């Protein structure tokens, strides 16, 4: 029986096949990335359930994003070795098991482990979906195809917090892991019919286990060092050894990939200047995007006192705007220069982050929602345009590696973004707390008046005189921490604004070479894709 390749399935189902394939990969990708930000609205509840701090809880996001980064590099080898259909179905099978175990996790270690597995599967499926859409759509519609791919990657995280808030409000945080099981199961069923099998003519390659282990060691060591540096001390032996292992493993990885005949990452894609600039934009974009997606739900719940449901509702308008703008932006990327779209999107994100850097406990609901909506408009403008610009510059034989690499760059930035902003939130909170505390002296009339007022209130409530003073001081300490925590968030939002602004530099350089990028898209080469 002949293999059901893309050409065979297209001949069987006609022009509608591209839409059948699109629905299939979108279902799978949405299922895989749905929990990426759904978990963010559940972090305060999970911290309370397991008695852990923010430094430990952030691994629910960081671990998944780091694993997603590694998983993206497996994509090209898995497609070559097993084909799109087997890779798609097997990945979703593992994903469903990880969801069920996470929903029953007895402690945070099991939960974080399941999040790592879920992230790895999401990392495999995202470039697989991009690659599939690139093969089933004709060249003149690939911008629109990237718009649909962007929807599949973003709709899950965009609507995930809203759905997660509803589930936590009416059930508990464990229910957020079960919601993706039905859609993942349906995607498996459709994938068994509409996903192409392995091409008979392709040559099987060996997997680069050495490169895989070196890269995983470098990322795991670096992220662990950054996460524990505040608690263990940045100059402690443990942290210094982790940094040394990370740098050594990273250097060994680059050396190995340049000399092995079948590398995990084909570094030839970085020789292309336009693609390298696109990867730089994707990395900075990931730092700001995932960092802000992590911070906003945490801010409104821990500072403004929102419930998970209210936090989810806050993000819902932005998700709807994103769903509306993404196909439009994909269409625009087929008809107008992509550099303008990418730069406009980065400017929207930077303005949104600058706006968030001014919020406080009294900021109105629609002020917060407006900040998020503006960022989602920027996301819709960037996502399809960046993918199209990056892949247009590559030769057909490098498309698989390029699809994995551009997503790898974005997710790598996301992993470090969440990790570094989590560290910065703690550091800046401690800094502002120490600064404000140093001002609370006997000569500070405002502080003295506050303490007298609190002692009077405690006295009216019948509190014993010998603990009125300590009670007033405790209240002052809580006020100082709340103010410092708010200022720490504002500093982190300002950092994300700077990151997006820095992304304008490679975006501008990338656009200058756009005119040369279409050489790889000539008709005689497109037939080989």
Secondary structure, 3 states (H helix, E strand, C coil): CCCCCHHHHHHHHHHHHHHHHHHHHHHHHHHHHHHHHHHHHHHHHHHHHHCCCHHHHCHHHHHHHHHHHHHHHHHHHHHHHHHHHHHHHHHHHHHHHHHHHHHCCCCHHHHHHHHHHHHHHHHHHHHHHHHHHHHHCCHHHHHHHHHHHHHHHHHHHHHHHHHHHHHHHHCCHHHHHCCCHHHHHHHHHHHHHHCCCCCCCCCCCCCCHHHHHHHHHHHHHHHHHHHHHHHHCCCCHHHHHHHHHHHHHHHHHHHHHHHCCCCCCCHHHHHCHHHHHHHHHHHHHHHHHHHHHHHHHHHHHHCCCCCHHHHHHHHHHHHHHHHHHHHHHHHHHHHCCHHHHHHHHHHHHHHHHHHHCCCCCCCCHHHHHHHHHHHHHHHHHHHHHHHHHHHHCCCHHHHHHHHHHHHHHHHHHHHHHHHHHHHHHHHHHHHHHHHHHHCCCCCCHHHHHHHHHHHHHHHHCCCCHHHHHHHHHHHHHHHHHHHHHHHHHHHHHHHHHHHHHHHHHHHHHHHHCHHHHHHHHCHHHHCCC
